[in-house]
Amino acid sequence: MRVGVVGVGCSKFGVRDVTLQEIAFEAVIEALKDANLSQEEIDLSVVGCVGTRSYELMPTVVINEYCGFSGKGPLGVEAACATGSAAVYTAYSSIKSGISDISIVIGVEKMTEVDTAVSAAIGGRAGNYLWEHHFYGTTFPAYYAMHATAHMARFGTTEKQMALVAVKAHRNAAKNPKAHFQKEITVEEVLSSKVIAYPLKLYDCSPISDGASAAVLASEKAVKDYGLDAVWFESIGFSSDTSNMTMRENFFSLRATRIAAEMAYKGAKISDPLRSFDFATVHDCFTIAEIIAYEDLGFCKKGKGGEFIEKGESDFGGKIPVNTFGGLKARGHPLAATGVAMVYEIVKQLREEAGKLQVDLKHYRALTHNIGGTGHFSWVFIFGR
Amino acid sequence: MIVESRELKLKNRIPVTRIAKYWEGLKEGKVFKTVCKCGMSYYPPKADCVCGNQTEWVEIVGEGIVESFTVVHSIPACFEWGGVYRIVIAKFEDVRVMGWSEEDVKIGERVSILTKKDASGIWKVWFEKR
């Protein structure tokens, strides 16, 4: 029995003057209307929210009530920045196992209710608090900066190559009305922006954004019974790694992504990703993360990620357009919303509803790659239509 | 319109009794890892090996090789008592250790391990070039 995505919704990402539950509802009502269903037909709601920066500390039931799903669950899911994908997997599993026919996934985050220094202190705990942040003041940019310096030292990757990832992201986001950033930037602007954690500068980092995304998932039987239009799950891969960064095998690759990709590719019988997908959404919370993702997902050889962006291979018209809606880097990265927003992008593109950002479809197949923390969790979903 | 939430001061009392030797070691200039007779080594140290045995303490000595570093300019709350700081990860035989360094270390350079209080009064690991 196949499982499909039959409706998607996404709020405007950015600094938003609304509560967690209000922004969640923006995505939910769009997804329900998109599926031509109402709350009544939903068997199970899955709410993904990291929630550490917003005023509701146990937000699952608050979001669920506001969106009209009281009694339909909810299942609360948390897996750092991969919360959205873990929530999608939870809803998928309930349908695959026959427990529910139609489920909704809500990924939502309000990140702008606290100031930047507090946000940095919370994000810096997305590793192992006692052994890292407590002693050494790790921040989330610092974690990825340590991957950047390792990648630069080993492969000669440059700050300019990283800047090109930001330039591409902003160029795409400028055509996406739901993106946090609506303006194109230049390599020079990235390189001269203030240092956050060397070698990462302000424009190498995803912004602090509010946002929500929702997706309605249905069984093949429900798709037929209700006459729904589905984008199908073809394969799923997942893995994880140590909470302590010091316990990793190296700092220039994420083992969890390599394992998740291998599992997903095997499930969908994919041997050459560049000849199998029309586009991809990858986890670019920082520019270096996208370069490492190209390599770990097998789009290019290890160490060649910098050249891959330089040659335009991940741009429209390249070998595999990546992050066509602006990515985490410029669309925004409201933690739990991200994994579900990736599904939103996949569905819009595969249905050829992406407007100015539409990619040419040949395979009618694409992937999402969502990391939690600094490779603590990794999810790869393959979708087809 | 904005309503301010009531203020909540969040400070945990962390029980480190089973690994107290680590903190005692820091005050004596020693950095300890734990090892198990099954062959596993742990840094950060832990009292329980995944095999179910209790681990034993071993001091980390000698020179380490720098594998990664960053300099933090955007300072998180709780660290606003100091200026920019350099976080370094160095490998010492079978474990990697995180610490601070006042020197501009490069990846591949050799460092020695020491302990020192930071300006907030916390004993921790520092690295110096050999």
Interface residues (C-beta under 8 A of the other chain):
Chain A: Y55 D115 T116 A117 V118 A120 A121 G123 G124 N128 L130 W131 E132 H133 F135 Y136 G137 T138 T139 P141 A142 A145 M146 H147 A148 T149 A150 A153 K194 V195 I196 A197 Y198 P199 L200 N244 M245 T246 M247 R248 N250 F251
Chain B: S5 I14 V16 Y43 P44 E67 S68 F69 T70 V71 V72 H73 S74 I75 P76 A77 C78 F79 E80 Y85 I87 I89 V95 R96 V97 M98 G99 W100 K106 I107 G108 I122 K124 V125
